[in-house]
Amino acid sequence: MSQGQKVTSLTACLVDQNLRLDCRYENNSLLTIQHEFSLTREKKKHVLAGTLGVPEHTYRSRTNVSSQHNIKVLTLANFTNKDEGTYTCELRVSGQSPPMISNQNVSVLRDKLVKCDGISLLVQNTSWLLLLLISLSFFQAMDFISL
């Protein structure tokens, strides 16, 4: 198997007035992964955050990127209609020649966005969901609850 990464999904949802983008990926490289979140609006690319391009000044104070195992999450504070457009998550493995680039796009319109909910947080970490299901089965078997 060749070394690299692949973006498997990019999803968008609202947390209060903030946009959250979840960039999930597979990684089979020991090298550092570089990333970039960008917004294309009216055919112009705006770099929001990351380690590849230089983020635009207008977005620096509004963005936050967090990383967990095989997911990078961008939060864009105070999302408005002016922030609508096509968002891209791009990943590259640093130090690899030629560079392996993987990306995904998602079109974001404010009135079409769904609210992020607790279930999506559980799905991100399937071990919690599995633990919940096992616990329910255990409690039902012990007659603590009846379904």
Backbone hydrogen bonds in HBPLUS format (Angstrom, degrees):
<---DONOR---> <-ACCEPTOR-->    atom                        ^
c    i                          cat <-CA-CA->   ^        H-A-AA   ^      H-
h    n   atom  resd res      DA  || num        DHA   H-A  angle D-A-AA Bond
n    s   type  num  typ     dist DA aas  dist angle  dist       angle   num
A0028-ASN N   A0004-GLY O   2.95 MM  24  5.61 172.4  1.95 166.1 168.7     1
A0006-LYS N   A0026-GLU O   2.94 MM  20  5.22 149.8  2.04 143.3 147.8     2
A0026-GLU N   A0006-LYS O   2.81 MM  20  5.22 156.8  1.87 149.4 154.9     3
A0008-THR N   A0024-ARG O   2.77 MM  16  5.58 149.2  1.86 131.2 141.3     4
A0009-SER N   A0024-ARG O   3.33 MM  15  5.26 159.8  2.37 133.2 131.5     5
A0024-ARG N   A0009-SER O   2.92 MM  15  5.26 152.7  2.00 147.9 156.0     6
A0011-THR N   A0022-ASP O   3.09 MM  11  5.27 156.1  2.14 137.0 143.2     7
A0022-ASP N   A0011-THR O   2.92 MM  11  5.27 155.4  1.98 144.8 152.9     8
A0013-CYS N   A0020-ARG O   3.03 MM   7  5.40 145.4  2.15 144.6 155.0     9
A0020-ARG N   A0013-CYS O   2.79 MM   7  5.40 162.6  1.82 168.9 169.3    10
A0014-LEU N   A0114-VAL O   2.88 MM 100  6.19 157.6  1.93 148.5 155.7    11
A0116-CYS N   A0014-LEU O   2.79 MM 102  5.47 170.7  1.80 143.9 143.5    12
A0015-VAL N   A0018-ASN O   2.81 MM   3  5.15 164.8  1.84 154.1 159.4    13
A0018-ASN N   A0015-VAL O   2.87 MM   3  5.15 163.2  1.90 129.4 133.2    14
A0079-PHE N   A0017-GLN O   2.74 MM  62  5.82 145.1  1.86 160.4 172.5    15
A0019-LEU N   A0076-LEU O   2.93 MM  57  5.03 154.1  1.99 150.2 147.1    16
A0076-LEU N   A0019-LEU O   2.82 MM  57  5.03 162.0  1.85 148.1 154.4    17
A0021-LEU N   A0074-LEU O   2.83 MM  53  5.10 164.4  1.86 153.1 158.5    18
A0074-LEU N   A0021-LEU O   2.95 MM  53  5.10 156.9  2.00 147.2 152.7    19
A0023-CYS N   A0072-LYS O   2.85 MM  49  5.15 170.2  1.86 162.1 163.2    20
A0072-LYS N   A0023-CYS O   2.90 MM  49  5.15 158.3  1.94 141.2 147.7    21
A0025-TYR N   A0070-ASN O   3.09 MM  45  5.24 162.5  2.12 132.9 134.4    22
A0094-SER N   A0032-THR O   2.90 MM  62  5.68 168.1  1.91 171.4 175.0    23
A0034-GLN N   A0092-ARG O   2.66 MM  58  5.14 167.2  1.67 167.8 168.7    24
A0092-ARG N   A0034-GLN O   2.91 MM  58  5.14 154.7  1.97 143.3 147.0    25
A0051-THR N   A0035-HIS O   2.71 MM  16  5.47 147.1  1.82 149.8 159.7    26
A0036-GLU N   A0090-GLU O   2.92 MM  54  5.19 134.4  2.13 147.7 153.9    27
A0090-GLU N   A0036-GLU O   2.90 MM  54  5.19 161.1  1.94 152.2 158.3    28
A0037-PHE N   A0049-ALA O   2.89 MM  12  5.40 169.1  1.90 156.6 158.6    29
A0048-LEU N   A0037-PHE O   2.86 MM  11  5.55 158.0  1.91 145.5 151.5    30
A0049-ALA N   A0037-PHE O   3.38 MM  12  5.40 159.5  2.42 138.6 140.9    31
A0038-SER N   A0088-THR O   2.98 MM  50  5.22 154.6  2.05 143.3 150.4    32
A0088-THR N   A0038-SER O   2.86 MM  50  5.22 156.1  1.92 144.5 148.7    33
A0039-LEU N   A0046-HIS O   2.85 MM   7  5.10 157.0  1.91 144.3 151.8    34
A0046-HIS N   A0039-LEU O   2.70 MM   7  5.10 151.2  1.78 147.1 157.4    35
A0040-THR N   A0086-THR O   2.77 MM  46  5.13 161.7  1.80 146.6 153.0    36
A0086-THR N   A0040-THR O   3.06 MM  46  5.13 167.7  2.08 149.6 148.4    37
A0041-ARG N   A0044-LYS O   2.99 MM   3  5.41 157.7  2.04 150.1 148.0    38
A0044-LYS N   A0041-ARG O   3.05 MM   3  5.41 159.5  2.10 112.1 118.6    39
A0056-GLU N   A0047-VAL O   2.92 MM   9  5.81 166.6  1.94 157.3 153.9    40
A0059-TYR N   A0056-GLU O   3.03 MM   3  5.66 153.2  2.11 117.6 125.3    41
A0060-ARG N   A0056-GLU O   3.26 MM   4  6.45 137.3  2.45 149.4 161.2    42
A0062-ARG N   A0059-TYR O   2.92 MM   3  5.17 145.4  2.04 110.6 121.7    43
A0077-ALA N   A0062-ARG O   2.74 MM  15  4.96 170.4  1.75 151.1 152.0    44
A0064-ASN N   A0075-THR O   3.00 MM  11  5.22 134.9  2.21 140.3 151.5    45
A0075-THR N   A0064-ASN O   2.82 MM  11  5.22 156.0  1.88 152.8 160.8    46
A0066-SER N   A0073-VAL O   2.89 MM   7  5.23 156.5  1.94 145.6 153.0    47
A0073-VAL N   A0066-SER O   2.79 MM   7  5.23 169.4  1.81 159.0 162.7    48
A0068-GLN N   A0071-ILE O   2.94 MM   3  5.34 167.7  1.96 159.7 162.4    49
A0071-ILE N   A0068-GLN O   3.34 MM   3  5.34 164.3  2.36 120.3 115.9    50
A0083-ASP N   A0080-THR O   2.92 MM   3  5.43 157.9  1.97 114.0 121.3    51
A0084-GLU N   A0081-ASN O   3.17 MM   3  5.38 165.5  2.20 111.8 113.5    52
A0085-GLY N   A0108-VAL O   3.13 MM  23  5.46 153.5  2.20 142.7 150.9    53
A0108-VAL N   A0085-GLY O   2.80 MM  23  5.46 172.5  1.81 162.0 164.4    54
A0087-TYR N   A0106-VAL O   2.86 MM  19  5.35 162.1  1.89 161.4 155.5    55
A0106-VAL N   A0087-TYR O   2.88 MM  19  5.35 144.5  2.01 148.1 157.1    56
A0089-CYS N   A0104-GLN O   3.05 MM  15  5.63 158.5  2.10 158.8 165.7    57
A0104-GLN N   A0089-CYS O   3.11 MM  15  5.63 144.2  2.24 144.4 155.2    58
A0091-LEU N   A0102-SER O   2.80 MM  11  5.35 164.1  1.83 162.5 168.1    59
A0102-SER N   A0091-LEU O   3.04 MM  11  5.35 158.2  2.09 152.0 157.0    60
A0112-LYS N   A0109-LEU O   2.95 MM   3  5.35 153.0  2.03 114.7 123.5    61
A0113-LEU N   A0110-ARG O   3.33 MM   3  5.44 160.0  2.38 104.4 110.2    62
A0121-LEU N   A0118-GLY O   3.13 MM   3  5.16 123.9  2.46  95.1 109.4    63
A0122-LEU N   A0118-GLY O   3.13 MM   4  6.51 148.2  2.23 145.9 154.4    64
A0122-LEU N   A0119-ILE O   3.04 MM   3  5.07 117.6  2.44  95.0 110.3    65
A0123-VAL N   A0119-ILE O   2.91 MM   4  6.22 156.4  1.97 153.3 160.2    66
A0124-GLN N   A0120-SER O   3.07 MM   4  6.24 143.4  2.21 138.6 147.1    67
A0125-ASN N   A0122-LEU O   3.09 MM   3  5.36 130.8  2.34 101.3 113.6    68
A0128-TRP N   A0125-ASN O   3.00 MM   3  5.93 146.7  2.12 128.6 134.2    69
A0130-LEU N   A0126-THR O   2.88 MM   4  6.10 162.5  1.91 155.3 159.9    70
A0131-LEU N   A0127-SER O   2.91 MM   4  6.02 158.1  1.96 142.3 148.4    71
A0132-LEU N   A0128-TRP O   2.93 MM   4  6.14 154.7  1.99 146.2 152.9    72
A0133-LEU N   A0129-LEU O   3.01 MM   4  6.29 162.7  2.04 151.7 155.5    73
A0134-ILE N   A0130-LEU O   2.94 MM   4  6.16 162.4  1.97 153.8 158.7    74
A0135-SER N   A0131-LEU O   2.86 MM   4  6.00 157.5  1.91 146.7 153.5    75
A0136-LEU N   A0132-LEU O   2.95 MM   4  6.19 159.5  1.99 151.6 156.5    76
A0137-SER N   A0133-LEU O   3.09 MM   4  6.30 161.4  2.12 146.8 151.5    77
A0138-PHE N   A0134-ILE O   2.89 MM   4  6.12 156.9  1.94 149.4 156.3    78
A0139-PHE N   A0135-SER O   2.87 MM   4  6.09 169.6  1.88 157.6 159.6    79
A0140-GLN N   A0136-LEU O   2.93 MM   4  6.05 153.7  2.00 146.1 153.7    80
A0141-ALA N   A0137-SER O   2.93 MM   4  6.10 156.2  1.99 145.9 152.3    81
A0142-MET N   A0138-PHE O   2.95 MM   4  6.22 143.2  2.09 146.4 156.9    82
A0144-PHE N   A0139-PHE O   2.85 MM   5  5.10 153.6  1.92 160.7 158.6    83
A0143-ASP N   A0140-GLN O   3.10 MM   3  5.00 159.4  2.15 103.2 108.1    84
